[in-house]
């Protein structure tokens, strides 16, 4: 049955939005809750640095790879139906991950959690234009976005509290009641929506892109362990290059391509997207590195570790507020360039960290990091959406999220690999039993556990010093990359032009949208 948007009652719309916001809140804090648990997982599950990277990266990898096909499937077959399926997958695998017996089980659970999140994220947002009229849609999108953003700072705090009071599996189990409540509310309150004119899903293109991302990230993660010249590592890089080339060629000839490659050749879109990917990649890597530094090196408990990440999150929010006040006066380019230089300054300051520094020396550069990220990510996403053609808003938004999440995955993998290589090269394990030496070389959490068990102060000092050197190398690389990106945007990003958001917003409203109450 085809009805108009206004046939969906106002109260029903807003309560339904509350259900979507609850689901996105769970996805938001799930993206950061794990960061404060990395040391705990390395100790209790004997997870190596490589395993920790896969626990974090596997979720992001699947999430980024499936955003585009999930959105198109929802358009064709029903957004509510697939949204409920995504919530069910996310909740069930969160439960399974809570009771996993080792790193392999946690990684498997994270893979399927990423699948559920990849379904929920695009479909929950794609329902908003179908159930809200234009005069209410801006507020609805703001609430939807804020719910996920609110989850990001809650993750470290909630994770720290759970790990202080319960076992490590509680960080996954907490998702279950939230997604159950959200799923019931979605089922009762929201109508089914679909777009009969949606293109077919490009199955071959999806397989090529997913295979390329998996091969690339596998090579980056395994290189520090196996060696950069190892046949398996070189083979994975070669496979990634072949699959990416195949994907590009296929997309140029496919009748219903997953993305319009012409977008990537438009300077206004491409440079803003480059800034967003740069910031996302660096912050994902930083959120992998920092919790282990605060816990294993500075000696904080897990809750205190989450609390001590708050300055960076406050800086991020301050950057977002500043962008909101300045963008309409200055345009996006000046804020983007300034944000990248502030980000470079924050990473450069952090790269000067000494092993004996206390938290008071850490707070200032955490604030600067967060401020730079807020001044980069918010205007970059605004500029990207403004540059999208009205008739490609849906697939273009899916492309944006896919590239951002892939950047985050590579940030964890690449920067984590650099950290691991420096750490393993510098940590001193001479005189230790073979098993203890292996655990200490694998991760700083393992070294702390071994040092505590053997009462070995020299090992503890060596591991902490090695980790700080690895972190400084990561931050120095990020500082150089952010500064280079800032210079490139300053030189090549098109300047401000008049933008009228109303036509784009009106164009996104489909007169043929199917809404089934």
matplotlib code that plots the C-alpha trace (Angstrom):
import matplotlib.pyplot as plt

x = [0.0, 1.4, 0.7, 2.2, 4.7, 2.1, 0.0, 2.7, 1.5, 3.6, 4.0, 4.7, 7.5, 9.2, 9.0, 10.2, 13.2, 13.9, 14.1, 16.6, 18.6, 18.8, 20.1, 22.7, 23.8, 24.7, 26.7, 28.4, 29.8, 30.6, 33.1, 35.1, 34.2, 36.7, 39.7, 39.8, 39.7, 42.7, 45.1, 42.6, 42.0, 45.8, 46.2, 43.2, 42.9, 46.6, 45.9, 48.9, 49.2, 48.2, 45.1, 44.2, 44.4, 42.1, 39.6, 39.4, 40.0, 37.7, 34.6, 35.6, 36.7, 33.3, 31.4, 33.1, 33.0, 29.2, 27.8, 27.1, 25.5, 23.4, 22.0, 21.0, 19.5, 17.3, 16.1, 15.1, 13.7, 12.5, 14.5, 12.6, 13.0, 16.7, 17.1, 15.5, 17.8, 20.8, 19.8, 19.3, 22.7, 24.4, 22.7, 23.2, 26.9, 27.4, 26.1, 28.3, 31.4, 30.8, 31.3, 34.1, 36.9, 39.8, 40.9, 39.7, 36.2, 36.1, 37.4, 34.7, 32.0, 33.4, 33.1, 29.4, 28.9, 30.4, 27.9, 25.0, 26.3, 26.8, 23.1, 21.8, 23.7, 22.7, 19.2, 18.4, 19.4, 17.7, 14.3, 14.4, 13.4, 10.6, 8.9, 9.7, 8.5, 11.1, 10.2, 11.0, 13.8, 16.7, 15.9, 15.5, 18.8, 20.5, 19.1, 20.1, 23.6, 23.9, 22.9, 25.9, 28.2, 27.1, 28.0, 31.6, 32.6, 30.3, 32.2, 35.5, 33.7, 31.1, 33.8, 36.1, 33.3, 32.2, 35.8, 36.3, 33.2, 32.6, 34.5, 35.7, 32.7, 30.4, 31.6, 29.8, 26.9, 25.8, 24.8, 22.1, 19.4, 19.8, 19.4, 16.5, 14.7, 15.5, 14.4, 11.0, 10.4, 11.4, 9.1, 6.1, 6.6, 8.2, 6.6, 8.2, 9.8, 11.4, 12.3, 11.0, 13.4, 16.5, 19.2, 20.2, 23.0, 26.3, 27.3, 30.6, 31.6, 30.8, 32.9, 35.8, 35.9, 35.5, 38.2, 40.6, 40.1, 40.5, 43.8, 45.2, 44.5, 45.7, 49.1, 49.4, 48.7, 50.9, 53.9, 55.5, 55.1, 56.1, 58.3, 57.6, 59.3, 57.4, 55.6, 52.3, 52.5, 53.7, 51.0, 48.3, 49.4, 49.6, 46.1, 44.7, 46.2, 44.7, 41.3, 41.2, 42.1, 39.4, 36.9, 37.7, 37.4, 34.2, 32.6, 33.3, 31.4, 28.7, 25.1, 24.3, 27.6, 28.0, 29.5, 29.9, 33.6, 33.2, 32.6, 36.2, 37.4, 35.4, 37.9, 35.4, 34.3, 37.6, 39.7, 37.0, 36.8, 40.6, 40.5, 37.8, 39.7, 42.9, 41.3, 39.3, 42.4, 44.5, 42.0, 41.2, 44.9, 45.2, 42.3, 44.0, 47.3, 46.2, 44.3, 47.2, 49.5, 47.3, 46.8, 50.0, 52.5, 50.9, 49.4, 45.7, 42.8, 40.4, 37.7, 40.3, 41.7, 38.3, 37.9, 41.3, 40.3, 37.6, 39.8, 40.2, 36.4, 35.8, 38.2, 36.3, 33.0, 34.5, 35.8, 32.3, 30.7, 33.2, 32.6, 28.9, 29.4, 32.0, 31.2, 28.5, 30.8, 34.1, 33.2, 34.7, 38.2, 39.7, 38.3, 39.5, 43.1, 43.2, 41.9, 44.5, 47.3, 45.9, 45.7, 49.4, 50.3, 48.5, 50.2, 53.6, 53.2, 52.2, 55.3, 57.5, 56.1, 58.7, 58.2, 58.1, 55.5, 52.4, 48.8, 49.1, 51.6, 49.2, 46.0, 47.0, 47.9, 44.8, 42.7, 44.6, 44.1, 40.4, 40.0, 41.9, 39.7, 36.5, 37.7, 38.5, 35.8, 32.7, 33.4, 34.8, 31.5, 29.5, 31.5, 31.2, 27.4, 27.1, 29.2, 27.0, 24.7, 21.0, 20.3, 23.2, 22.6, 21.9, 24.7, 27.1, 26.4, 27.1, 30.4, 31.4, 30.7, 32.5, 35.7, 35.6, 35.3, 37.9, 40.2, 39.6, 40.3, 43.6, 44.4, 44.2, 46.0, 48.8, 49.5, 49.2, 51.7, 54.2, 53.7, 54.2, 57.4, 59.0, 57.9, 59.1, 62.5, 63.1, 61.7, 64.3, 63.4, 66.9, 67.0, 63.3, 61.8, 60.8, 57.0, 57.3, 59.6, 57.1, 54.3, 56.3, 57.3, 53.7, 52.2, 52.8, 49.9, 51.5, 54.8, 53.1, 51.5, 54.8, 56.6, 54.0, 54.1, 57.9, 58.3, 60.7, 61.0, 63.6, 61.2, 58.4, 60.6, 61.8, 58.3, 57.0, 59.9, 59.5, 55.8, 56.3, 58.9, 56.4, 53.6, 55.9, 56.7, 53.0, 52.3, 55.2, 54.0, 50.5, 51.8, 53.7, 50.7, 48.3, 50.5, 51.0, 47.3, 46.7, 49.2, 47.6, 44.1, 45.4, 46.8, 44.2, 40.8, 38.4, 37.4, 34.0, 31.0, 27.4, 25.5, 21.8, 20.9, 17.1, 17.1, 19.3, 17.0, 13.9, 15.5, 16.2, 12.5, 11.1, 7.6, 7.4, 8.7, 6.7, 5.6, 3.7, 2.2]
y = [0.0, 3.4, 6.3, 9.7, 10.6, 12.5, 9.3, 8.2, 9.8, 12.5, 10.8, 7.5, 9.2, 10.7, 7.6, 5.6, 8.0, 7.3, 3.6, 4.3, 6.6, 3.9, 1.4, 4.0, 4.7, 1.1, 1.1, 4.4, 3.2, -0.2, 1.5, 2.9, 0.6, -2.0, 0.5, 0.5, -3.3, -4.1, -4.5, -6.6, -8.8, -9.2, -10.4, -12.6, -14.1, -14.0, -12.0, -10.8, -7.3, -8.9, -10.5, -7.2, -5.5, -8.1, -7.8, -4.1, -4.2, -7.1, -5.2, -2.1, -4.1, -5.8, -2.7, -0.6, -3.3, -3.9, -0.4, 0.1, -3.3, -3.2, 0.2, -1.0, -4.2, -2.3, 0.1, -2.9, -5.4, -3.3, -1.2, -2.1, -5.8, -5.6, -3.2, -5.7, -8.5, -6.3, -5.6, -9.4, -10.3, -7.6, -8.6, -12.4, -12.1, -9.6, -12.4, -15.0, -12.7, -12.2, -15.9, -16.6, -18.8, -17.1, -14.4, -16.4, -16.6, -12.8, -12.0, -14.2, -12.5, -9.1, -10.0, -10.7, -7.7, -5.6, -7.3, -6.3, -2.8, -2.4, -3.3, -1.0, 2.2, 3.0, 1.6, 3.5, 6.8, 5.9, 5.6, 9.2, 10.8, 8.3, 9.0, 12.7, 15.7, 18.3, 20.7, 18.0, 16.1, 18.4, 17.9, 14.1, 13.8, 15.8, 13.5, 10.4, 11.7, 12.9, 9.5, 7.8, 10.7, 10.5, 6.8, 7.5, 9.2, 6.9, 3.9, 4.3, 5.4, 2.5, 0.0, 1.1, 0.8, -2.6, -3.9, -2.6, -4.4, -7.4, -9.7, -8.7, -10.2, -7.6, -5.1, -7.2, -8.3, -4.7, -4.5, -7.2, -5.5, -2.2, -3.8, -5.9, -2.8, -0.9, -3.8, -4.2, -0.5, -0.5, -3.4, -1.8, 1.9, 2.2, 1.4, -0.6, 1.5, 0.7, 2.4, 0.5, 2.3, 1.4, -0.2, -3.8, -4.6, -5.0, -8.4, -8.7, -5.2, -5.8, -9.0, -7.4, -4.4, -6.5, -8.9, -6.1, -4.5, -7.9, -8.6, -5.1, -5.0, -8.6, -7.7, -4.5, -6.4, -9.4, -7.5, -6.6, -10.2, -12.1, -9.5, -7.1, -9.5, -12.6, -14.3, -14.2, -10.5, -9.7, -12.0, -10.2, -6.8, -8.1, -9.6, -6.3, -4.4, -6.8, -6.8, -3.0, -2.7, -5.3, -3.3, -0.1, -1.7, -3.5, -0.4, 1.5, -1.2, -2.4, -1.5, -0.7, 0.3, 0.5, 4.0, 6.7, 7.0, 10.5, 11.7, 10.9, 13.2, 16.2, 18.3, 19.7, 16.2, 14.5, 16.9, 17.1, 13.3, 13.1, 15.3, 13.2, 9.9, 11.4, 12.5, 9.2, 7.1, 9.0, 9.1, 5.4, 4.6, 7.0, 5.4, 2.1, 3.3, 5.7, 3.4, 1.0, 3.9, 5.3, 1.8, -0.2, 2.7, 5.3, 2.5, 3.6, 1.2, 0.6, 3.0, 5.7, 5.1, 5.8, 8.9, 10.1, 10.0, 12.6, 15.7, 14.4, 13.9, 17.4, 18.9, 17.1, 18.5, 22.0, 21.7, 20.7, 23.6, 26.0, 24.6, 25.1, 28.8, 29.5, 27.5, 29.8, 32.8, 31.3, 28.3, 24.8, 25.2, 27.6, 25.4, 22.2, 23.5, 24.9, 21.7, 19.6, 21.9, 21.8, 18.0, 17.9, 20.1, 17.8, 14.7, 16.5, 17.5, 13.9, 12.6, 14.3, 12.2, 10.7, 7.5, 9.2, 11.8, 11.9, 12.6, 16.4, 16.4, 14.3, 16.4, 19.4, 17.4, 15.3, 18.5, 19.7, 16.3, 16.4, 20.0, 19.3, 16.2, 18.2, 21.0, 18.5, 15.8, 18.0, 20.5, 17.7, 15.7, 18.9, 19.7, 16.2, 16.1, 19.6, 18.4, 15.3, 15.6, 15.5, 12.4, 10.5, 11.4, 7.9, 6.0, 9.0, 8.9, 5.2, 5.8, 8.5, 6.1, 3.3, 5.3, 6.7, 3.3, 1.8, 4.6, 3.8, 0.2, 1.0, 3.4, 0.6, -1.8, 0.4, 2.5, -0.5, -2.4, 0.5, 0.5, -3.3, -3.2, -0.5, -2.1, -5.6, -4.2, -2.3, -4.4, -6.4, -10.0, -11.4, -14.1, -14.8, -18.2, -18.7, -18.5, -15.4, -13.7, -14.4, -13.0, -9.9, -9.3, -9.7, -6.8, -4.3, -5.8, -9.2, -7.7, -6.0, -9.3, -11.2, -8.5, -8.7, -12.5, -12.6, -9.4, -8.2, -4.4, -4.3, -5.9, -3.5, -0.5, -1.8, -2.6, 0.8, 2.6, 0.5, 1.2, 5.0, 4.9, 3.1, 5.5, 8.5, 7.0, 6.6, 10.2, 11.6, 9.8, 11.2, 14.7, 14.7, 13.2, 15.7, 18.7, 17.4, 17.0, 20.5, 21.9, 19.9, 21.1, 24.7, 24.5, 22.4, 22.4, 24.7, 27.9, 28.8, 28.9, 29.6, 26.6, 26.3, 23.3, 23.6, 22.2, 19.3, 18.5, 18.7, 16.5, 13.8, 13.5, 10.7, 11.2, 7.5, 6.2, 3.1, 3.5, 0.6, 1.4]
z = [0.0, -1.0, 1.3, 1.9, 4.5, 6.5, 6.9, 9.4, 12.6, 14.2, 17.6, 15.9, 13.8, 16.8, 19.0, 16.1, 15.8, 19.5, 18.7, 15.9, 18.1, 20.8, 18.3, 17.0, 20.6, 21.0, 17.8, 18.8, 22.1, 20.7, 18.3, 21.3, 24.3, 23.1, 23.1, 27.0, 27.1, 24.9, 27.7, 29.6, 26.6, 26.0, 29.6, 30.1, 26.6, 25.9, 22.8, 20.8, 19.3, 15.9, 17.5, 19.2, 15.8, 14.3, 17.2, 16.4, 12.7, 11.7, 12.9, 11.0, 7.9, 7.5, 8.5, 5.8, 3.1, 3.4, 3.8, 0.1, -0.7, 2.6, 1.7, -1.8, -0.5, 1.9, -0.8, -2.9, -0.4, 2.6, 5.0, 8.1, 7.4, 6.9, 9.8, 12.2, 10.7, 11.3, 14.9, 15.5, 14.1, 16.1, 19.3, 18.9, 18.1, 20.9, 23.2, 21.6, 21.9, 25.6, 26.2, 23.6, 24.9, 23.2, 20.7, 17.8, 19.1, 19.9, 16.3, 14.8, 16.9, 15.9, 12.2, 12.5, 14.7, 11.9, 9.5, 11.7, 12.2, 8.4, 7.9, 10.7, 9.9, 6.4, 6.7, 9.9, 8.2, 4.9, 6.8, 7.9, 4.6, 4.2, 7.5, 8.2, 6.1, 5.1, 7.9, 10.5, 8.7, 9.8, 13.4, 12.9, 11.2, 13.9, 16.6, 14.7, 14.2, 17.8, 19.2, 17.6, 18.5, 22.1, 22.1, 21.3, 24.6, 26.5, 25.2, 27.2, 30.3, 30.2, 29.2, 32.1, 34.6, 33.3, 33.4, 36.9, 38.2, 35.9, 33.6, 30.1, 28.3, 29.9, 27.2, 24.6, 26.8, 27.4, 23.8, 24.0, 26.1, 24.2, 20.7, 22.0, 23.2, 20.0, 17.8, 19.6, 19.2, 15.5, 14.9, 16.6, 15.6, 12.2, 8.8, 6.1, 3.4, 0.0, -3.2, -6.3, -8.6, -6.7, -8.9, -8.5, -6.1, -8.0, -6.6, -8.6, -7.6, -4.0, -3.9, -5.7, -3.3, -0.1, -1.3, -2.0, 1.5, 3.2, 1.3, 1.9, 5.7, 6.1, 4.6, 6.7, 10.0, 9.3, 7.9, 11.3, 12.5, 9.3, 7.8, 4.9, 2.4, 3.5, 0.5, 2.3, 2.9, -0.6, -2.0, -0.1, -1.3, -4.9, -4.6, -3.2, -6.1, -8.6, -7.0, -6.8, -10.4, -11.3, -9.2, -11.0, -14.4, -13.6, -12.2, -15.4, -17.4, -14.9, -15.9, -12.2, -10.6, -6.8, -7.2, -9.8, -10.2, -11.7, -8.1, -7.2, -10.0, -8.8, -6.8, -4.4, -3.4, -3.7, -1.5, 1.2, 1.2, 1.4, 4.6, 6.1, 5.4, 6.8, 10.1, 10.4, 9.8, 12.3, 15.0, 14.7, 15.0, 18.0, 19.8, 19.3, 20.7, 23.5, 25.9, 26.1, 26.9, 29.6, 31.2, 30.7, 30.8, 33.1, 35.3, 35.3, 35.9, 33.0, 34.2, 34.8, 31.4, 29.8, 31.9, 30.9, 27.2, 27.9, 27.0, 23.5, 23.1, 24.6, 22.1, 19.3, 20.4, 20.7, 17.1, 16.0, 17.7, 16.2, 12.8, 13.2, 14.0, 11.3, 8.3, 6.9, 7.2, 5.9, 3.9, 4.4, 3.1, 5.8, 8.6, 7.0, 6.4, 10.0, 11.4, 9.7, 10.9, 14.5, 14.2, 13.1, 16.0, 18.5, 17.1, 17.0, 20.7, 21.6, 19.7, 22.3, 25.1, 27.6, 29.4, 32.8, 31.8, 34.1, 33.0, 33.5, 30.5, 28.4, 28.8, 26.7, 23.6, 24.0, 23.9, 20.8, 19.0, 19.7, 18.5, 15.3, 14.6, 15.2, 12.9, 10.2, 10.3, 10.7, 7.8, 5.6, 5.9, 5.3, 2.2, 0.8, 1.2, -0.3, -3.3, -4.0, -7.0, -5.8, -7.8, -6.3, -2.6, -1.5, -3.2, -2.6, 1.1, 1.1, -0.7, 1.9, 4.8, 3.1, 2.5, 6.0, 7.6, 5.4, 6.4, 10.1, 9.5, 7.7, 10.6, 13.1, 10.9, 9.5, 12.6, 14.9, 12.7, 13.0, 16.8, 16.9, 14.8, 17.0, 20.2, 19.3, 18.2, 21.5, 24.3, 26.1, 27.0, 27.6, 30.4, 30.3, 29.7, 26.1, 26.7, 28.9, 26.4, 23.6, 25.6, 26.5, 22.9, 21.6, 23.5, 26.3, 28.2, 28.0, 29.2, 32.2, 33.1, 32.9, 34.8, 37.6, 37.7, 37.8, 39.8, 37.1, 37.3, 34.5, 32.0, 33.1, 32.5, 29.1, 27.9, 28.9, 27.3, 24.1, 23.9, 24.3, 21.5, 19.3, 20.2, 19.4, 16.0, 15.2, 16.3, 14.3, 11.2, 11.8, 12.3, 9.0, 7.1, 8.6, 7.8, 4.2, 3.8, 5.1, 2.5, -0.3, 0.6, 0.9, -2.6, -4.5, -2.6, -4.5, -2.6, -1.3, -3.6, -3.0, -1.9, -1.5, 0.6, 0.0, -3.5, -2.5, 0.4, -1.7, -4.3, -1.7, -1.0, -3.3, -4.6, -5.3, -2.0, -0.8, 2.9, 4.4, 7.8]

ax = plt.figure().add_subplot(projection="3d")
ax.plot(x, y, z, "-o")
ax.set_aspect("equal")
plt.show()
